[in-house]
Amino acid sequence: MGVGHDWAENNADLTWVKGLTKVDTFHIAPDKGMAIYFFRSTEQAKQSLPRLKEFFVRYAEMFECRVNFEFGAFNTTLSEKLTSQAKG
């Protein structure tokens, strides 16, 4: 993992993010990662996005990297269907 990922593992604190229920992280390449943030509601995600962006601006400055955000809604029925096929 890169130094940014190591820093996040040891220092990141997102307890202030309202409605956050889960974060999945992925290591893609030595210098590239991805995280998916899950919220109780779309509205809570929209309300939290500005502060999350501020948080990651500081992260990007510390590690001289770029952070992108994309907003989407979780498709529960399709995810459950495909997951059940993977387990079966």
Number of C-alpha atoms within 10 A of each C-alpha: 12 13 11 17 18 11 12 11 10 8 9 12 9 11 8 10 16 13 17 17 11 11 11 9 12 10 13 10 10 10 12 14 15 12 11 12 12 18 19 12 13 15 10 15 21 11 13 17 14 10 12 15 14 11 13 16 15 11 18 14 11 10 13 11 13 11 13 7 11 5 11 9 10 12 8 8 9 10 11 11 10 10 11 10 9 8 6 5
